[in-house]
Each structure stands twice: as C-alpha cells, then as structure tokens.
Amino acid sequence: MRAAAAHVSHEGLVGRSQPFNRMLELATRFAPTEVPVLLLGESGTGKERVAQIIHEMSGRAASRFVPLDCSGITESLFESELFGHEKGSFTGASQRKTGLVETCDGGSLFLDSGKPAPGLFE
C-alpha cells in the first residue's frame, strides 16, 4: 500500500509539485536509516502524516508510531511524559507511569512543537 503518491488517492498524501516530489524522495531516502529527521512546515501541512509515512517505510514499521503534541506540555512535565516516572518519585506521583520513549518500543516518536524552531525563519 502506498501512502503518498503523485496521483489522486483515497488516503495518504497527494501532490505533483516539485517540492512535494522532493519531499517524497527525501522521505524514501531517510526511512531506512536510523537518523533523526526534522520536518518543517506551517501548521496543517501534514508533518505528522509525513512522519508516519517515514515510519511505515522504515525498519521500525512493526513497532508503534507515537505522536506527541509538545505545545500542550509544561516544561516541568516534559521529562516525565517522555521517560515516565516511578510511584513516589515526586509529589503527586501516585502510580508508575510509562514514558512515551518506552511506549514506542523500537518504533518512532514524533515530537510536534506546534510552532517553527526558533531562529529558523527570522
């Protein structure tokens, strides 16, 4: 099943422009690697879907794809969200919580900041 193509499809991404085709080329090139991938784009342009397509084309496809919207997480909870915590490790930790890094268990973790990285577009 193809999730992205340059022709009309009922699912996935659809496009024919040169930048779209270049993005597909890069996604295909990076999918089999173990390098982190930075996806930039305006809100609503499909960054999460592209990340999911990269995951589906990778050796991690049999494991989970876990998206995280970081814009709704306070700095103080970010570490706990990513790595989890044990019961009693801090005030209010009434039970063990598995972190998202452990949850994706060899899969892909997509961190969505909800905004462009500072300094990239200034």
PEVENTA-V178070 format. One record per residue. PSI is psi in whole degrees, 0 to 359 (* if undefined). OMEGA is omega in radians with two decimals (NA if undefined). Layout:
psi: <PSI	PSI>
omega: <OMEGA	OMEGA>
//
This chain:
psi: <127	132	345	137	167	15	169	136	155	346	163	204	147	133	161	359	161	315	322	313	324	319	317	320	315	319	317	322	320	339	316	359	173	24	148	147	131	120	123	144	162	160	134	7	357	23	317	319	319	317	320	322	316	315	314	333	358	173	353	3	331	343	178	149	119	108	145	121	101	341	339	8	129	156	322	336	349	312	316	321	317	314	354	186	164	155	130	3	342	165	127	352	84	349	165	139	125	133	163	330	316	323	320	342	62	2	219	136	118	114	113	115	341	359	159	152	139	137	348	330	23	*>
omega: <3.09	-3.13	-3.13	-3.11	3.12	3.11	-3.10	-3.10	3.11	3.11	3.11	-3.11	3.14	3.09	3.12	-3.09	3.11	3.10	3.12	3.14	3.09	3.10	3.11	3.11	-3.14	3.12	3.12	-3.14	-3.07	-3.08	-3.11	-3.11	3.10	-3.12	3.02	-3.14	3.09	3.11	3.14	3.10	3.10	3.07	3.10	-3.10	3.05	-3.13	3.14	3.12	3.10	3.10	3.13	3.09	3.08	3.11	-3.10	3.13	-3.04	3.04	3.13	-3.01	-3.14	3.10	-3.02	2.93	-3.06	3.08	3.10	3.05	-3.06	-3.08	-3.13	-3.08	3.10	-3.13	-3.10	3.14	-3.05	-3.13	3.14	3.13	-3.12	-2.98	3.13	3.10	3.10	3.07	3.10	-3.10	3.03	-3.14	3.14	3.11	-3.04	3.09	3.11	3.08	3.09	3.12	-3.11	3.09	3.10	-3.13	-3.12	2.91	3.12	3.10	-3.10	3.08	-3.14	3.13	-3.12	-3.10	-3.11	3.13	3.12	3.09	-3.11	3.06	-3.09	-3.04	-3.13	NA>
//
